[in-house]
Amino acid sequence: MNHRKKSHRSFWSLVWTQFFGAINDNILKVVLIFTVLYGFWEGKLGQGEQAQSWVNYVFTIPFILLSGYAGTFADRNSKNNVVLWVKLIELPIAIVAALGFWLQDVWITLAALVALSCQSSYFGPAKYGMIPEIVESRDLSRANGLINMMTNIAVIVGTLLAGQIATYYSPSTEKIANGAVPMLWLPGLMMILVAIAGIVAAQFLPRLEPGDKNVQYTLNPIGTYFSSLKEIAGTPLFTVMFAWSYFYFLSGLALSILPEYAGVLKVDPDEAAVLMGVLGIAIGIGCVLAGFLSGDAIRPRLVPFGGIGLAVFFLLMGAIPATLPFFPETPYLRILVCPTALFVLGAGISAGFYIVPLQALLQHLTPDDELGRFLGTANGLSWTFLFVAAIFYQIVRPNFDIANQMFMVSSGLMVLGIAFFVWRVRARGFSLKKVE
């Protein structure tokens, strides 16, 4: 009983550590996106979706280059120590971001974003590699569902905070005319407070076994990816890893489209951010439902079910014009009752069904002594797909008059992805039935 209580406390410590880290990631990234799109720095990184893509590139590239090293680092060291170290580094990064926002310097702020993505790239393999060490195998689906739910709640909180912070940091011309004063100190202060909360949460992590110091680094930053993929080629783990990464490609497209709804719906950025909050809530609900339905097993059948749901709701979001209802006229509430919000809700719940079994399978199928390396490879692939999504969005977006029409492209890509996943699974003789 005491061991079980300790395990629960350890898991919740990891959940809250991840929670605060995700909030900071979203505060910095989303405030920066809104600022270069609509605020003080409009035009400094290009215009419109071009500026947004530059922010996504800056945030994504460190994950691609460092996830292989991060996986090896997690295997060589105790994973709880790795988490503690990266959380301590978050505080000075937040201070640099605060300086950038205060000085209204886009380059200092971008430097902080690069540093934060470097820090987060080392957090990922240690975090996901720690889960199998602190929960029983039969609880993997539920644990992943719960941590994904809390992560998406953090995305909601971070996104909604970012929308509000961006509005106060860079008020509209109309609000300035009515006496509003830019709060240049607000983004940095919030990031510093959240970083401190994350450090406190990490103090309750359990002591885990030291890693294997014999694990060697490779000089090539992506060499680990190639060696890992070569090792698992032809196995179910290879298919699972690519299906997991493909989701990040589609989520990257969605997260590029949704901020443009401020222009589509002709509302302020903080109001448009409600849609991103709805998406986060929905993914959290879907993750918990997937974990609950999985019970004491992993259920791969939920993957195509979630993929079909994503394809349907993406199609609806792209085909049906995004408009606000005539009633109510109340800001924020009118966003919640518009058809787009309902489609976002359905897409988010479907996403939870798609990702939870894949995440649990990644942990279950990977050898215990190589969790960091393989999860680092999965992390690197995911961010590579996100990077490709940013490039793809920048190339394809000009072909559509309205941003939400890009979701029709996402729907078609999801259909292709699910068809490929089911074909690969059957070709390799891997059952979609539950995995004990």
N, C-alpha and C positions, 0 to 999 in steps of 0.2 A: 504493500500500500504506500509506504513512504517513497519507494522508487517511482511508483506511478505518479504521485503528487509532484515529485521532483521533475519527472519527465514533462508533465503538463506545464509546470512553471517555466521550464527551459524552453519549451515550444512557444509559449506566449511571450517570453522575452525576445525570441527571434522574430515573432510576428510584429511586435511593437517597434523593434529596431528597424525592420523593413518598412513599417508604416511611416515612420518619420523620415526615412531616407527617400521614399517615394514622394512624399509631400515636397521636400526641398527640390528634388529633380523637376517637379512640375511647376513650382513657383518660379524658379529661375528661367526654365525653358519657355513657359507660356507667357510670362510677363515680357520676356525678350521678344517673342513672336508678335504679341500685340503692339509692343512699342515700335518695332520696325515696320509693322503693317500700317498702324494708325496714329502713332504717337510722335514724340520728339525726334526719333531717329528715322522717320519715314524717308525712304530714298537712299539712306546711307549704305544699305546692302543691296541696292537694286529696288525694284518696284514689285508690289503685290506678291504673287506666289513665288517669284524669284527670290525675294528677301526671306520669305518663310523657308524656302528650300535651303538657303545658305545656313540658317540656324540649325536645320535638321542635319545638314552635312557635318557641321562643327560638333554637334552632340553625338553623332553616330560613329565617326571615323575612329576615335579612341577605343570604342568597344571592339571594332573589327581588328585593330592592331594589337590590342592588349589582352583579349580574352584568352588566347592560348597561353600566354605567360601567366595569367591569373589562375587558370586551371592547374597548371604545374605548381604554382605557388601554394594553392590550396592543398594539393597533395603532399607537398613537402613540409607543411606546417599544420599545427593544430587549427582546425577551422574556426574555433571560437576566438583564438588569438588574431586570426586574419580579420574577422569581423570587428573586433575591438580596435585594431590598428586603423582600419579604413574609416571607422566612425570618428576617431580622434582627428583624422586629417580633414574631415568635413568642416570643422569649425573655422580653421584659417581660410578655407575656400570661400565660406560664407562671408568672411570679413572682406576678402578681395571683391566679391560680388557687390557687397554694400558700398565699397569705394567706387566701383564702376558706375553704379546707379546714381550715387551722390554727385559724382563729377559729370554725369551724363555722357560718359565715354563708352561708346559701343565696343571698342577694342578691348578695354579692361574687362568689361562684362563678358565678352566672348571668351576671353582667357579664363575667366572663372568657370564658364560653361564647359570648356575643354577639361579643366582640372576636375570638375565634378563628374564628368563622364568617365574620366580615367579612374577616379575613386570608385565609382559605381561598377566599373568593369571588374574590379577585384572583389567586390562584394558579392556579385552574382554566383560564381561557382562555389564559393565558400558557403553561401546561404543555402542554395539548393542541395549541395553536398552534405550539409549538416542535418537536413531533415531526416534521411534514413538512419542517421546515427542517434537521433533523439526520439524517434517514434517507431513503433512496431511495423513490420512489413504490411500487415493487414490494415493498418491505419493510413497508408500512404495516400490513397485517394481522398479520404476525408481531410487529412492534413494539408494536402495541396489545394483542395477546394477552399479550405478556411484561409490559408495564407494568401491565396489569390483574391478571395473576397475582401480581405483586409487591405491588400495592396490596391485594389480598385476603389475601395472607400478612400484610401489615401490619395488616389488620383483625383477623385471627386473633390475632396477637401482642398488639395493643392490647386486644382484647376479653378474651382470657385473662388478660392482666395486670390489666385493669380488674376482672375477677371476683375475682382474688386480692387486689388492692389494696382493693376494697370490703369484703372479708371481714376484712382486718386493720385497716382504717380504722374500720369499724363492725361489730365482732364481735357475734354473737348473744348473747342473754341467758344462754344456757347456757354459752357460751365465756367470757363475763365472769365467771360464777359459778365457773368452773374456773381463773380467774386471768389470763385474757387482758386485755391493756391496749390500748385504741385507739391506733393509730399515726397521729396526726393529721398528721404531717409527710410521710407516705409518698406520697400522690398528687402533691403539689406537687414533691417531689424528683424523682420519675420524669419528670414533664413537663419540668422544667428540663433534665435530662440528655438527653432525647430532642430537645428544641429545639436544644441545642448540637450534637448529632450531625447534625441537618438543616442547620445553618449550615455545618458543615465539608463536608458532601457537596456543597452548592451552590457551593463555591469552585472546583470542577472543571468547571463548566458552560462551554460554548464562548462566545466572543464572537460575537454575531449582529448582523446589520445593524440600524441604527437604524430606528425606525418612522416613519410618515408624520405629521409634526406638523400637517398640514392637516386631519386627521380631527377632526371637531368633536364635542364632548359635547352631549347634550340635557339640558335641565333636568329634564324628566320622567324619573323613575328607570326607568319601564318603557316610555318612548317608543321606545327602541332596539328593543325586542322587536316592537312593532307595525310599525315601519318595515321591519325585517328580514323579518318574516313576510309583509308585503304584497309585498315585493320577490320573494320566492320562492314565493308562492302559485301553485299549479298545476304546480309543478316536483317532480321526485323528491326534492329536498332537503327540501321541506316535509313529505312523508310520512315520510322517514327521521327528521327531527327530532322529529316527534310520536311515532313508534314508540319512539325512544330515550327520550323523556321518560316515556312510558307505563310503561316498565320501572321507572322510579323510583317511580311510584305503587304498583306491586305490591311492589317491594322495601321501600317504606315500611311497607306493611301487614305484611310478613313480619317486619321488624325491630321492629315494635310487638308482634307476637304472641310471638316467641321469648323475650323476657325474662320473660314470664308463665309459662313452663314451669317456673320454680322453684316456683310454686304448684301447677301441674298435676301435676308429678311428685313434689312434696313433698320437694324437695332444697334445699340452700343455693344462693345466687346464683352462687357461683364454679363450682359443678358444672353448673348450668343453662347457664352461659356456654360450656360445651363445645359445645353445639349451634350457637352462633353461630360458634365456631371451625371446626366441621365445614362450615358453610355457606361460610365464607371460603375454606377449602381447596378445596372443590368448585368454587366459581366460578373460582378460580385454575386448577384442572385443566382446566375447560371452556374457559377463555380460551386456554390454551396449545394445547389440542387444536384449537380453532377456527382459531387462527393457523397451526398446522402443516398442517391440511387445506386451508387457503386457499392455501398455497404462495406464488407470486409474484403472486397476484391477490386480489380481494375477491369473496367468494361470498355474495350476498344470500340464496341458498336456505337457508343455515344459520339464518336468522332464524325462518321458520315452523317449522322442525325443532326449534329450541330452545324456541319458544313452546308447541308441543304437549307437549314433555317437561315444561315447567313446569306446564301445566294438569293433566297426569296425576299428577305427584308432589304438587302442592298438594291435589288431590282425595284422594289416599291419606292425606296428613297430617291432613286434616280429617275423613275418614270413619272412620278406624281409631283407636280410643281410644289415647291416649298413656299407656303404662305402662312401668314398669321391669321387666326380667326378674328371675325369682327368683334366677338365678345369672348372673354372679358378683355378690357383694355388695360388691365393691370399689368405693369411690367413683370417679367419673370413668369407669372402665372400663365400669361398668354403663350409663352414658349412651351410650357409643360402640357398644354391642352391642344397644341397644333399637331396635325397628322405626323409630321416629321419626328416628333418626340416619341410617338407610339412605335414607329418603325425602328428608331434607334434603340428603344427598349427591347424589341424583339431580336434585333441583331446582337445586342449585348448578351442576352440570355443564351442565345445560340452559341456565341463565342465561348461562354463558360463550358458548355457541353463539349465543345471541340477541344479545348486546351487542357482540361483537367486530366482526362485519361492519357493524353500524350505526355504530359509532364510526369505523371506517375510511372508510365512505361519507361521513360528515359531513366528514371532513378532505379527502377526494378531490373531492367535489362543490363545496366552498366555494372561491371565488376566493382566490388566495394573498394579495392585498393586503387582504382583509377577513376573514381567519381569526379574528382576535380578536373582531370584532363578531358574526359568526354563531355562533361557539362560545360567546361570552358569552350570546347569545340561547338557545342550546340548554341552556346551564347554568342560566339563569334559569327556563326552562320546566321543566327537570327538578326543580328545587327547589320550583317552584310545585306540581308534581304530588305531591312529597313532603309539602308543607304540606296539600294537599287530602287526602292519605292519612291524615294525623294527625287531621284533622277527621272524615273518614269513619269511621275506626276508633273514635273517641270516640262517634259517633252509633250505629254498628251493633253495637259490642261488647256493650252491655247486653242485646241480644237473644239472646245465646248463653250457656249456663251454663258452658261450658268454652272457654278461649281458643283451643285448637287447631281448634275447629269453624269459626273465621273463615277457615281456609284453603280451605274449600269455596267461600266467596264469592270468594276470590282466584282459584280455578280457573275459575269461571264468567267472571270478568272477563278472564282471560287468553285464553279461547276467543273472546270477543267482540273482543278487541284484535287477535288474529292474523287473524281473519276480515276485520276492517276493513282491516288492513295489506295483505293479499293482494288484496282488492277494489280498494283505492286504487292499488296498483302496476299491476294489470292495466288499470284504467280510464285510467291516464296513459300506457300503452304502455311502461312501464319493465320491462325484462327482469330476471328473477331469476337469470339466468345470470351467470357470473363477469364481473367488471369488471377489465380489465387496467390 
